[in-house]
Amino acid sequence: MRSLGPGIALSAAVATSSYFAEPVFAGALKGVTGWSYTLPAIVIALIVGIALNGLASRPTLQPGIAWCVKKLLRIAIGLLGVRIALSDIIELGLSSALLMMAAMALTITAGVYLARWFKVGDGYGVLAGAATAVCGASATLATATVVPSYPQKGADVAFTVVAANAVSTLVMILYPPLCVLLGLDAQRTGIMLGATIHDMAQVVGAGYAVSEPVGNTAVIVKLFRVFLLLPAVLAIGWWFTRSNAQHAAAKVPVPVFALAFLGLSVVNSMMPLVPDLQPVYAPIRSTLIQLSSWGMLIAIAALGLSTSLTSLLRIGWRHIAVFTGTTLIILITVTAGLFVV
């Protein structure tokens, strides 16, 4: 703790301040402009962390910050499994599940090829593809654990987190009217919103803004995408380890977070079958969800602290083009599939 403590404390301080700044920022923005928009704490933590990169570069802080990015992040991702219930996913039906899996695989693959076309590197391509295909910031951070290190990696991860939130907020407004324009019914509208919007908060906002049935369907679809986070990250890690010698350093983090994610998903799915355990399990599940959320928030704060503004400013229009491309790919694939299945 002597070596890790200072960096962990700074990361936690940034995360905590961002958590309390979220409602303050939302209230101030609404008071000045009248807009009802909340900048997520995870994005605030990233921005504050980047602003404090100069302070964080001190040798005494580096070990703890690195631990948050590498170790704490995996623990938090593993705890995400407690949010998943297999019974909800089964209700989607085979055709909808296959459509989403195909759209997600195509999106991640497209991210790699778009990145090569725009010459920004395979690493960024899979980050953008996973963020778009799976679950925004969570998928970005999980994918970063299996992407080999390269000079611009920290800036690419930071950019992808911000881009996922910004694009999610934009499409949260645009996609519901698009569903009406396409003549989609409530079930297909929910599937479309849940399968194409990057972050969970924006899926909830878009779905329940239409109706409660649409919102319920959208959330279940989004949870299915979150459930596929594990196989997606493992597949990406496997691809990097076999692709070529340049990526030989990549490792697939199977042992801890992957098994925890899967195990907690199974436990969470079985609990409804044992109602007598619900009074005990419910507070435990709530605690694990909170630990996961705070772990992710502290990890993203640490990521910001380890990212220099100079490296972030090197990112140009090519990165934006790749992320826009993956967003369009999953939108077109899911929308076309809804008219077939």
C-alpha positions as CSV (number, residue, x, y, z in Angstrom):
1,M,0.0,0.0,0.0
2,R,3.0,2.4,0.5
3,S,3.7,2.2,-3.3
4,L,0.1,1.9,-4.5
5,G,-1.7,4.1,-2.0
6,P,-0.9,7.6,-3.3
7,G,-2.0,6.8,-6.9
8,I,-5.1,5.0,-5.8
9,A,-6.0,7.9,-3.5
10,L,-5.6,10.4,-6.3
11,S,-7.7,8.3,-8.7
12,A,-10.4,7.9,-6.0
13,A,-10.4,11.6,-5.3
14,V,-10.9,12.4,-8.9
15,A,-13.7,9.8,-9.2
16,T,-15.5,11.1,-6.1
17,S,-15.3,14.7,-7.1
18,S,-16.7,13.8,-10.5
19,Y,-19.5,11.8,-8.9
20,F,-20.6,14.9,-7.0
21,A,-20.0,17.2,-9.9
22,E,-22.4,15.4,-12.2
23,P,-25.7,16.7,-10.7
24,V,-24.1,20.1,-10.1
25,F,-23.1,20.4,-13.8
26,A,-26.5,19.2,-14.9
27,G,-28.3,21.7,-12.7
28,A,-26.1,24.6,-13.8
29,L,-26.5,23.7,-17.5
30,K,-30.3,23.6,-17.1
31,G,-30.4,26.8,-15.2
32,V,-28.3,28.7,-17.8
33,T,-29.5,27.1,-21.1
34,G,-32.7,25.2,-20.2
35,W,-31.2,22.0,-21.5
36,S,-31.9,18.8,-19.6
37,Y,-28.6,17.0,-20.2
38,T,-26.4,15.2,-17.7
39,L,-22.7,14.8,-18.5
40,P,-21.9,11.4,-17.0
41,A,-19.5,11.2,-14.0
42,I,-17.3,8.8,-16.0
43,V,-16.7,11.4,-18.7
44,I,-16.1,14.2,-16.1
45,A,-13.6,11.9,-14.3
46,L,-11.8,11.3,-17.6
47,I,-11.6,15.0,-18.4
48,V,-10.5,16.0,-14.8
49,G,-7.9,13.2,-14.9
50,I,-6.4,14.4,-18.2
51,A,-6.2,18.0,-16.7
52,L,-4.2,16.6,-13.8
53,N,-1.8,14.5,-15.9
54,G,1.1,16.8,-15.0
55,L,0.5,16.1,-11.3
56,A,0.0,12.4,-11.9
57,S,3.3,12.0,-13.7
58,R,5.1,12.1,-10.3
59,P,6.9,8.7,-9.7
60,T,5.2,8.2,-6.3
61,L,1.8,8.3,-8.0
62,Q,2.4,6.1,-11.0
63,P,2.2,2.6,-9.4
64,G,-1.2,3.2,-7.9
65,I,-2.6,4.8,-11.0
66,A,-1.3,1.9,-13.1
67,W,-2.9,-0.6,-10.7
68,C,-6.3,1.1,-11.1
69,V,-6.1,1.0,-14.9
70,K,-4.9,-2.7,-15.1
71,K,-6.1,-4.5,-12.0
72,L,-9.1,-2.6,-10.5
73,L,-10.6,-2.3,-14.0
74,R,-10.7,-6.0,-14.5
75,I,-12.3,-6.5,-11.0
76,A,-15.0,-4.0,-11.9
77,I,-15.6,-5.6,-15.3
78,G,-15.9,-9.0,-13.6
79,L,-18.5,-7.7,-11.2
80,L,-20.6,-6.5,-14.2
81,G,-21.9,-10.1,-14.5
82,V,-24.2,-9.6,-11.5
83,R,-26.3,-7.3,-13.7
84,I,-27.1,-10.0,-16.2
85,A,-30.0,-12.5,-16.0
86,L,-30.0,-15.2,-18.7
87,S,-33.8,-15.5,-18.4
88,D,-34.3,-12.0,-19.7
89,I,-32.0,-12.7,-22.7
90,I,-33.9,-15.9,-23.6
91,E,-37.1,-13.9,-23.9
92,L,-35.6,-12.1,-26.9
93,G,-35.9,-15.1,-29.2
94,L,-33.3,-16.8,-31.3
95,S,-33.7,-14.6,-34.4
96,S,-33.2,-11.4,-32.5
97,A,-30.2,-12.8,-30.7
98,L,-28.6,-14.0,-33.9
99,L,-29.2,-10.6,-35.5
100,M,-27.4,-8.8,-32.7
101,M,-24.5,-11.2,-32.6
102,A,-24.0,-10.8,-36.4
103,A,-24.3,-7.0,-36.2
104,M,-21.8,-6.9,-33.3
105,A,-19.3,-9.1,-35.1
106,L,-19.6,-7.2,-38.3
107,T,-19.1,-3.9,-36.4
108,I,-15.9,-4.9,-34.6
109,T,-14.5,-6.3,-37.9
110,A,-15.5,-3.2,-39.7
111,G,-13.7,-1.1,-37.0
112,V,-10.4,-2.9,-37.8
113,Y,-10.7,-2.5,-41.6
114,L,-11.8,1.2,-41.3
115,A,-8.8,1.8,-39.0
116,R,-6.5,0.3,-41.5
117,W,-8.1,2.3,-44.3
118,F,-7.7,5.6,-42.4
119,K,-4.2,4.5,-41.1
120,V,-4.9,4.8,-37.4
121,G,-3.9,1.3,-36.3
122,D,-5.7,-1.9,-35.5
123,G,-5.7,-1.1,-31.8
124,Y,-7.9,1.9,-32.2
125,G,-10.0,0.0,-34.7
126,V,-11.0,-2.7,-32.2
127,L,-11.5,-0.1,-29.4
128,A,-14.0,1.8,-31.6
129,G,-15.6,-1.3,-32.9
130,A,-16.1,-2.8,-29.4
131,A,-17.4,0.5,-27.9
132,T,-20.0,0.7,-30.7
133,A,-20.9,-3.0,-30.8
134,V,-21.0,-3.8,-27.1
135,C,-21.5,-1.2,-24.4
136,G,-19.5,2.1,-24.9
137,A,-17.1,3.0,-22.1
138,S,-17.2,-0.4,-20.4
139,A,-16.4,-2.3,-23.6
140,T,-13.6,0.2,-24.4
141,L,-12.0,-0.3,-21.0
142,A,-12.4,-4.1,-21.2
143,T,-11.0,-4.3,-24.7
144,A,-8.0,-2.1,-23.7
145,T,-6.9,-4.9,-21.4
146,V,-6.2,-7.2,-24.3
147,V,-5.0,-4.7,-26.9
148,P,-1.1,-4.6,-26.9
149,S,0.5,-1.4,-25.8
150,Y,1.5,1.2,-28.4
151,P,2.5,4.8,-28.1
152,Q,-1.0,6.3,-28.6
153,K,-3.0,3.7,-26.8
154,G,-3.9,5.8,-23.7
155,A,-5.1,8.7,-25.9
156,D,-7.1,6.3,-28.1
157,V,-8.9,4.8,-25.1
158,A,-9.7,8.2,-23.7
159,F,-11.0,9.5,-27.1
160,T,-13.1,6.4,-27.5
161,V,-14.8,6.8,-24.1
162,V,-15.6,10.4,-24.9
163,A,-16.8,9.7,-28.4
164,A,-19.0,6.8,-27.2
165,N,-20.8,9.1,-24.8
166,A,-21.1,12.0,-27.2
167,V,-22.5,9.8,-30.1
168,S,-24.8,8.0,-27.7
169,T,-26.3,11.3,-26.6
170,L,-26.8,12.4,-30.2
171,V,-28.4,9.2,-31.4
172,M,-30.6,9.0,-28.3
173,I,-32.4,12.0,-29.8
174,L,-32.2,11.0,-33.4
175,Y,-33.1,7.3,-33.4
176,P,-36.6,7.4,-31.9
177,P,-37.9,9.6,-34.7
178,L,-36.0,7.4,-37.2
179,C,-37.9,4.4,-35.9
180,V,-41.2,6.2,-36.5
181,L,-40.1,7.2,-40.0
182,L,-39.2,3.5,-40.7
183,G,-42.6,2.4,-39.5
184,L,-41.3,0.1,-36.8
185,D,-43.7,-1.3,-34.2
186,A,-43.0,-1.1,-30.4
187,Q,-41.1,-4.5,-30.3
188,R,-38.8,-3.7,-33.2
189,T,-38.3,-0.1,-32.0
190,G,-37.1,-1.5,-28.7
191,I,-34.8,-3.9,-30.4
192,M,-33.4,-1.2,-32.7
193,L,-32.7,1.2,-29.8
194,G,-31.2,-1.4,-27.6
195,A,-29.0,-2.9,-30.3
196,T,-27.6,0.3,-31.8
197,I,-27.1,2.9,-29.0
198,H,-23.7,2.6,-27.3
199,D,-24.2,3.3,-23.6
200,M,-26.9,2.0,-21.2
201,A,-28.0,5.4,-19.9
202,Q,-28.8,6.6,-23.4
203,V,-30.6,3.3,-24.2
204,V,-32.8,3.9,-21.1
205,G,-33.4,7.5,-22.1
206,A,-34.4,6.8,-25.7
207,G,-36.5,3.7,-25.0
208,Y,-38.6,5.0,-22.1
209,A,-39.0,8.3,-23.9
210,V,-41.1,6.4,-26.5
211,S,-43.0,4.1,-24.1
212,E,-42.6,1.7,-21.3
213,P,-42.8,-1.5,-23.5
214,V,-40.2,0.0,-25.8
215,G,-38.0,0.9,-22.9
216,N,-38.3,-2.6,-21.4
217,T,-37.4,-4.3,-24.7
218,A,-34.5,-1.9,-25.3
219,V,-33.0,-2.5,-21.9
220,I,-33.2,-6.3,-22.3
221,V,-31.5,-6.1,-25.7
222,K,-28.8,-3.9,-24.2
223,L,-28.2,-6.4,-21.4
224,F,-27.7,-9.1,-24.0
225,R,-25.0,-6.9,-25.6
226,V,-23.4,-6.5,-22.2
227,F,-23.5,-10.3,-21.7
228,L,-21.6,-10.6,-24.9
229,L,-18.8,-8.4,-23.6
230,L,-16.9,-11.4,-22.3
231,P,-16.8,-13.5,-25.5
232,A,-16.1,-10.3,-27.6
233,V,-13.1,-9.4,-25.4
234,L,-11.8,-12.9,-25.4
235,A,-12.1,-13.1,-29.2
236,I,-10.3,-9.8,-29.7
237,G,-7.5,-11.0,-27.4
238,W,-7.2,-14.3,-29.2
239,W,-7.1,-12.5,-32.6
240,F,-4.3,-10.2,-31.4
241,T,-2.2,-13.1,-30.0
242,R,-2.4,-15.0,-33.3
243,S,-2.3,-12.2,-35.9
244,N,1.4,-11.5,-36.1
245,A,4.6,-11.1,-34.1
246,Q,4.0,-7.4,-33.5
247,H,1.1,-8.3,-31.2
248,A,2.7,-11.3,-29.5
249,A,2.6,-9.4,-26.2
250,A,-1.2,-9.5,-26.0
251,K,-2.7,-11.8,-23.4
252,V,-6.2,-12.9,-23.0
253,P,-7.3,-12.2,-19.4
254,V,-9.3,-15.4,-18.9
255,P,-8.5,-16.4,-15.3
256,V,-10.1,-13.8,-13.0
257,F,-12.4,-11.2,-14.5
258,A,-13.8,-13.5,-17.3
259,L,-14.6,-16.3,-14.9
260,A,-16.1,-13.9,-12.3
261,F,-18.3,-12.3,-15.0
262,L,-19.6,-15.7,-16.1
263,G,-20.0,-17.0,-12.6
264,L,-21.9,-14.0,-11.3
265,S,-24.2,-14.1,-14.4
266,V,-25.1,-17.7,-13.6
267,V,-25.7,-16.9,-9.9
268,N,-27.9,-13.9,-10.8
269,S,-29.9,-16.0,-13.2
270,M,-30.5,-18.8,-10.6
271,M,-31.5,-16.6,-7.7
272,P,-35.2,-16.2,-8.9
273,L,-35.5,-20.0,-8.6
274,V,-34.6,-19.7,-4.8
275,P,-37.0,-17.1,-3.5
276,D,-36.0,-17.8,0.2
277,L,-32.5,-16.4,-0.6
278,Q,-33.8,-13.2,-2.1
279,P,-33.7,-11.2,1.2
280,V,-30.0,-12.1,1.5
281,Y,-29.0,-11.9,-2.1
282,A,-30.7,-8.6,-3.0
283,P,-28.4,-6.4,-0.7
284,I,-25.4,-8.3,-1.8
285,R,-26.2,-7.8,-5.5
286,S,-26.8,-4.1,-4.9
287,T,-23.5,-3.8,-3.1
288,L,-21.6,-5.6,-6.0
289,I,-23.3,-3.3,-8.5
290,Q,-22.1,-0.3,-6.6
291,L,-18.6,-1.7,-6.3
292,S,-18.6,-2.3,-10.0
293,S,-19.7,1.2,-10.8
294,W,-17.2,2.8,-8.5
295,G,-14.4,0.5,-9.7
296,M,-15.1,1.6,-13.3
297,L,-15.3,5.3,-12.2
298,I,-11.9,5.1,-10.4
299,A,-10.3,3.2,-13.3
300,I,-11.4,5.8,-15.8
301,A,-10.2,8.6,-13.6
302,A,-6.8,6.7,-13.5
303,L,-6.9,6.4,-17.2
304,G,-7.3,10.2,-17.5
305,L,-4.5,10.8,-15.1
306,S,-2.2,8.6,-17.2
307,T,-3.2,10.4,-20.5
308,S,-1.4,13.5,-21.6
309,L,-3.3,16.3,-23.3
310,T,-0.6,16.5,-25.9
311,S,-1.2,12.9,-27.1
312,L,-4.9,13.4,-27.1
313,L,-4.6,16.5,-29.3
314,R,-2.8,14.4,-31.9
315,I,-6.0,12.7,-32.6
316,G,-7.6,14.0,-35.8
317,W,-10.5,13.5,-38.2
318,R,-9.4,10.0,-39.0
319,H,-10.4,8.7,-35.6
320,I,-13.7,10.5,-35.8
321,A,-14.3,8.9,-39.3
322,V,-13.6,5.4,-37.9
323,F,-16.0,5.9,-35.0
324,T,-18.7,7.3,-37.2
325,G,-18.2,4.4,-39.6
326,T,-18.7,1.8,-36.9
327,T,-21.8,3.6,-35.7
328,L,-23.3,3.6,-39.1
329,I,-22.4,-0.1,-39.7
330,I,-24.3,-1.3,-36.6
331,L,-27.3,1.0,-37.4
332,I,-27.6,-0.2,-41.0
333,T,-27.1,-3.9,-40.1
334,V,-29.6,-4.0,-37.3
335,T,-32.2,-1.9,-39.2
336,A,-31.9,-4.0,-42.3
337,G,-32.1,-7.2,-40.2
338,L,-35.4,-6.0,-38.5
339,F,-37.1,-6.1,-41.9
340,V,-35.9,-9.7,-42.5
341,V,-36.4,-11.5,-39.1
